[in-house]
Amino acid sequence: MEAAYDRLPLNALRVFEAVATRLNFADAAEALHVTPAAVSQQVKSLEDYLQTPLFRRRGRTVELTSEGADLLPRVRRGLDELEAALQQSRKQRESGVLNVSMLSSFLQKWLAPRLGAQREHLPDIELRVHTSREAIDFARSDFHAVIRLGTGSYPGLYSEKLMDDWLVPVATPALLRKYGKVPCTKDLSAFPLLYSSDEPWSAFVSDETAKSAKTKPAMLDDSASVISAALEGLGFAVARWSLVQRDVAAQRLAIACDVARQFRYSYYFICPESYASMPKVVRFRDWLRAEAAKHPLPPMLGREA
């Protein structure tokens, strides 16, 4: 069904306003960067649309008819509102709400400590975060971007690697003093180990060796939960370096092995191609990239990786 505004002569209304303001077809044409003939044609099309004359032409002078004088302020209000709507849309491309989906662990342990810096550097961007590890259907949601761990293969979407990650065993300093560092190649039956399906001990030792550990708490499938358990002193955990670096720097946790293994996935910033050049998406992505570049490597990588 044809909408009421499908045939609105919007260009003709703009020309009408220019002529009515200057009362001169040539001056209006110059202001609009078109020919006087084009201006006359647009005015005539609007008069035909309304079935009423809008101007009286007396030689070189132009006067508004009563119908034209009555229409002019209404057209100006409409054009002003349209311009305001377009300006607001343009402004929202630069700033305003930015909807981003990411892993809960990434939000809690990596991004949250940096949100103060994000507000300082991007004060006009209102970041709204949704935590999930599921794929996002951009066509059926209002998300602008997602941050995921993956291989970088996201057909039909823009993707940019933010940073790689490493697996490192960690424990509280007290637990490390009690048991010593994890040998990573030998029997671990003397060590209380925390188990995670996302960051398994099999990255360092065989499954059989890991299963021989002293205690076997419940399997935790959330990376942040495993780190919380390690912070409580419940055992040694394998964790992603991106998530424990701040805890290690603050000496809440200590690295419990002389080896770091590169994680099989990296962090990627993903969005539709049409959003990749949207100014507020670009600004947030650039800020993330800069923060990721400052993230230090595990200290043992200079010796063995």
Phi, psi and omega per residue, in radians:
M1 nan 2.385 -3.118
E2 -1.330 2.217 3.119
A3 -1.279 2.753 -3.077
A4 -1.083 -0.465 -3.085
Y5 -1.716 0.084 -3.106
D6 -1.084 -0.573 -3.093
R7 -1.865 0.260 3.121
L8 -1.078 2.283 -3.137
P9 -1.432 1.210 -3.022
L10 -1.094 -0.727 3.141
N11 -1.135 -0.675 3.119
A12 -1.141 -0.622 3.095
L13 -1.124 -0.689 3.109
R14 -1.131 -0.713 3.106
V15 -1.161 -0.746 3.104
F16 -0.984 -0.779 -3.134
E17 -1.104 -0.694 -3.139
A18 -1.140 -0.742 3.124
V19 -1.200 -0.753 -3.109
A20 -1.125 -0.555 3.125
T21 -1.251 -0.651 -3.035
R22 -1.767 -0.327 -3.058
L23 0.875 0.736 -3.135
N24 -2.775 2.088 -3.089
F25 -1.158 -0.706 -3.105
A26 -1.163 -0.739 3.128
D27 -1.138 -0.688 3.109
A28 -1.130 -0.719 3.117
A29 -1.072 -0.730 3.127
E30 -1.126 -0.733 -3.140
A31 -1.140 -0.574 -3.100
L32 -1.616 -0.068 3.129
H33 1.071 0.738 3.046
V34 -2.322 3.103 -3.134
T35 -1.489 2.692 3.049
P36 -1.001 -0.584 3.116
A37 -1.115 -0.678 3.116
A38 -1.144 -0.660 3.104
V39 -1.118 -0.796 3.132
S40 -1.060 -0.689 -3.131
Q41 -1.145 -0.714 3.141
Q42 -1.181 -0.705 3.118
V43 -1.115 -0.743 3.128
K44 -1.094 -0.694 3.140
S45 -1.128 -0.618 3.108
L46 -1.228 -0.708 3.094
E47 -1.115 -0.671 3.085
D48 -1.152 -0.678 -3.140
Y49 -1.104 -0.732 -3.097
L50 -1.530 -0.235 -3.102
Q51 1.026 0.717 3.102
T52 -2.764 2.524 3.089
P53 -1.292 2.497 -3.123
L54 -1.923 -0.378 -3.136
F55 -2.313 2.626 2.920
R56 -1.887 2.224 -3.124
R57 -1.805 2.038 3.108
R58 -2.093 1.482 -3.067
G59 1.189 -2.105 3.133
R60 -1.558 -0.167 -3.120
T61 -1.602 2.638 -3.138
V62 -2.273 2.336 3.077
E63 -2.207 2.594 3.045
L64 -1.350 2.405 2.949
T65 -1.296 2.990 3.112
S66 -1.085 -0.624 3.093
E67 -1.163 -0.696 3.113
G68 -1.151 -0.732 3.133
A69 -1.138 -0.596 3.113
D70 -1.264 -0.589 -3.108
L71 -1.335 -0.584 -2.980
L72 -0.954 -0.930 -3.116
P73 -1.100 -0.527 3.117
R74 -1.236 -0.707 3.095
V75 -1.115 -0.738 3.138
R76 -1.078 -0.734 3.110
R77 -1.095 -0.749 -3.141
G78 -1.122 -0.754 3.118
L79 -1.156 -0.657 3.104
D80 -1.100 -0.749 3.129
E81 -1.165 -0.664 3.105
L82 -1.137 -0.748 3.114
E83 -1.110 -0.716 3.123
A84 -1.109 -0.694 3.123
A85 -1.129 -0.711 3.129
L86 -1.188 -0.686 3.108
Q87 -1.122 -0.703 3.115
Q88 -1.129 -0.708 3.101
S89 -1.110 -0.714 3.114
R90 -1.133 -0.700 3.130
K91 -1.116 -0.685 -3.130
Q92 -1.193 -0.405 3.040
R93 -1.260 -0.493 -3.137
E94 -1.496 -0.614 -3.005
S95 -2.596 -2.850 3.139
G96 1.542 -2.681 -3.034
V97 -1.252 2.362 3.040
L98 -2.261 1.974 -3.107
N99 -1.642 2.101 -3.080
V100 -2.299 2.378 3.058
S101 -1.848 2.458 -3.133
M102 -2.718 2.970 3.075
L103 -1.173 2.496 3.121
S104 -1.036 -0.729 -3.128
S105 -1.118 -0.669 3.127
F106 -1.134 -0.725 3.113
L107 -1.112 -0.867 -3.035
Q108 -1.165 -0.779 -2.954
K109 -1.749 -0.374 -3.101
W110 -1.995 -0.908 -3.033
L111 -1.384 -0.749 -3.061
A112 -0.918 -0.779 3.113
P113 -1.143 -0.220 -3.108
R114 -1.842 0.014 -3.084
L115 -1.145 -0.527 3.067
G116 -1.094 -0.750 3.100
A117 -1.164 -0.633 3.116
Q118 -1.105 -0.765 3.124
R119 -1.148 -0.584 3.137
E120 -1.232 -0.738 -3.087
H121 -1.479 -0.481 -3.126
L122 -2.257 1.099 -3.024
P123 -1.159 -0.363 -3.106
D124 -1.630 0.073 3.083
I125 -1.852 2.126 3.121
E126 -1.660 1.738 -3.080
L127 -1.366 2.191 3.066
R128 -2.088 2.055 -2.992
V129 -1.881 2.334 3.034
H130 -2.053 2.270 -3.108
T131 -1.726 2.239 3.136
S132 -2.942 2.733 2.995
R133 -1.972 0.043 3.140
E134 -1.420 2.767 3.071
A135 -1.164 2.521 -3.133
I136 -1.834 2.282 3.032
D137 -1.589 1.723 -3.077
F138 -1.099 -0.543 -3.106
A139 -1.203 -0.378 -3.092
R140 -2.019 0.296 3.137
S141 -2.500 3.001 3.141
D142 -1.801 0.366 3.118
F143 -1.295 2.435 3.057
H144 -1.576 -0.564 -3.074
A145 -2.808 2.857 3.020
V146 -2.339 2.704 3.023
I147 -2.079 2.117 -3.061
R148 -2.357 2.703 2.929
L149 -1.515 2.226 -3.120
G150 -2.993 -2.879 -3.104
T151 -1.763 -0.114 -3.135
G152 1.675 -0.008 -3.136
S153 -1.634 1.745 3.141
Y154 -2.348 1.421 -3.043
P155 -0.970 2.361 3.094
G156 1.413 0.011 -3.113
L157 -2.183 2.715 2.991
Y158 -1.376 2.305 3.072
S159 -2.425 2.458 3.141
E160 -2.408 2.252 3.117
K161 -1.224 2.272 3.075
L162 -1.597 -0.800 3.129
M163 -2.968 2.709 3.002
D164 -1.460 2.993 3.119
D165 -2.450 2.832 -3.130
W166 -2.322 2.675 3.037
L167 -1.727 2.301 3.109
V168 -2.397 2.380 3.003
P169 -1.274 2.417 -3.131
V170 -2.411 2.773 3.049
A171 -2.798 2.937 3.059
T172 -1.178 2.667 3.086
P173 -0.962 -0.653 3.141
A174 -1.120 -0.750 3.130
L175 -1.178 -0.624 3.126
L176 -1.166 -0.671 3.095
R177 -1.138 -0.607 -3.090
K178 -1.285 -0.737 -3.013
Y179 -1.874 -0.321 -3.043
G180 1.436 3.133 -3.116
K181 -1.303 2.622 3.100
V182 -1.263 2.226 -3.117
P183 -1.223 -0.425 3.062
C184 1.195 -0.119 3.109
T185 -2.268 -0.037 -3.023
K186 -2.149 -3.035 3.133
D187 -1.061 2.248 -3.141
L188 -1.903 0.352 -3.056
S189 -1.092 -0.380 -3.124
A190 -1.508 -0.116 -3.034
F191 -1.827 2.345 3.004
P192 -1.375 1.999 -3.076
L193 -1.888 2.513 3.008
L194 -1.766 2.383 -3.019
Y195 -1.925 2.400 3.091
S196 -2.348 2.423 3.100
S197 -1.300 -0.446 -3.125
D198 -1.432 -0.639 -3.131
E199 -2.180 1.397 -3.011
P200 -1.353 2.685 3.047
W201 -1.146 -0.322 3.139
S202 -1.132 -0.188 3.026
A203 -1.204 -0.342 -3.108
F204 -2.039 -0.653 -3.114
V205 -2.347 2.949 3.109
S206 -1.196 2.775 3.105
D207 -1.028 -0.683 -3.133
E208 -1.097 -0.716 3.133
T209 -1.141 -0.748 -3.135
A210 -1.110 -0.666 -3.111
K211 -1.230 -0.228 -3.137
S212 -1.505 0.113 -3.062
A213 -1.111 2.857 -3.018
K214 -1.106 -0.808 -3.132
T215 -2.216 2.732 -3.108
K216 -2.318 1.433 3.078
P217 -1.160 3.017 3.123
A218 -1.056 2.566 3.078
M219 -1.191 2.273 -3.136
L220 -1.946 2.141 -3.066
D221 -1.710 0.082 3.096
D222 -1.939 2.191 -3.043
S223 -1.067 -0.708 -3.129
A224 -1.155 -0.593 3.119
S225 -1.156 -0.696 3.107
V226 -1.083 -0.734 3.135
I227 -1.159 -0.689 3.095
S228 -1.057 -0.715 3.106
A229 -1.127 -0.691 3.093
A230 -1.119 -0.707 3.129
L231 -1.121 -0.457 3.102
E232 -1.419 -0.036 3.133
G233 1.380 0.390 -3.086
L234 -1.424 -0.238 3.127
G235 2.850 -3.090 3.092
F236 -1.545 2.421 -3.111
A237 -2.271 2.587 2.924
V238 -1.594 2.210 -3.064
A239 -2.378 2.733 3.026
R240 -1.298 2.348 -3.092
W241 -1.039 -0.616 3.138
S242 -1.026 -0.490 -3.056
L243 -1.628 -0.351 -3.064
V244 -1.990 -0.059 -3.056
Q245 -0.990 -0.753 -3.118
R246 -1.200 -0.644 3.101
D247 -1.169 -0.636 3.087
V248 -1.196 -0.756 3.139
A249 -1.080 -0.608 3.136
A250 -1.498 0.030 3.123
Q251 1.116 0.402 2.985
R252 -1.361 -0.519 3.043
L253 -2.253 2.773 3.097
A254 -2.262 2.572 3.079
I255 -1.217 2.246 -2.983
A256 -1.895 0.313 3.138
C257 -2.737 2.670 3.140
D258 -1.536 0.122 -3.079
V259 -2.183 2.434 2.980
A260 -2.088 2.384 3.108
R261 -1.882 2.294 3.097
Q262 -1.145 2.321 -3.120
F263 -1.228 2.630 -3.071
R264 -1.244 -0.294 -3.141
Y265 -2.096 2.742 3.041
S266 -2.108 2.863 3.091
Y267 -1.451 2.323 3.122
Y268 -2.215 2.482 2.998
F269 -1.677 2.139 -3.005
I270 -2.241 2.394 3.087
C271 -2.781 2.877 3.035
P272 -1.077 2.616 3.117
E273 -0.985 -0.619 -3.108
S274 -1.198 -0.379 3.120
Y275 -1.619 -0.260 -3.010
A276 -1.080 -0.446 3.134
S277 -1.836 0.063 3.093
M278 -1.138 2.220 -2.993
P279 -0.909 -0.766 -3.096
K280 -1.249 -0.520 3.056
V281 -1.202 -0.751 3.114
V282 -1.072 -0.761 -3.100
R283 -1.127 -0.758 3.125
F284 -1.171 -0.722 3.124
R285 -1.103 -0.730 3.122
D286 -1.106 -0.690 3.113
W287 -1.150 -0.769 3.101
L288 -1.043 -0.772 -3.131
R289 -1.044 -0.744 3.138
A290 -1.151 -0.708 3.113
E291 -1.155 -0.701 3.126
A292 -1.135 -0.635 3.138
A293 -1.149 -0.457 3.139
K294 -1.479 -0.185 -3.092
H295 -1.205 2.141 -3.071
P296 -1.261 2.691 3.051
L297 -1.366 2.788 3.015
P298 -0.994 2.400 -3.020
P299 -1.079 -0.440 -3.098
M300 -1.413 -0.105 -3.076
L301 -1.151 -0.394 3.079
G302 -1.242 -0.291 -3.117
R303 -1.848 -0.782 -3.082
E304 -2.751 2.282 -3.134
A305 -2.273 nan nan
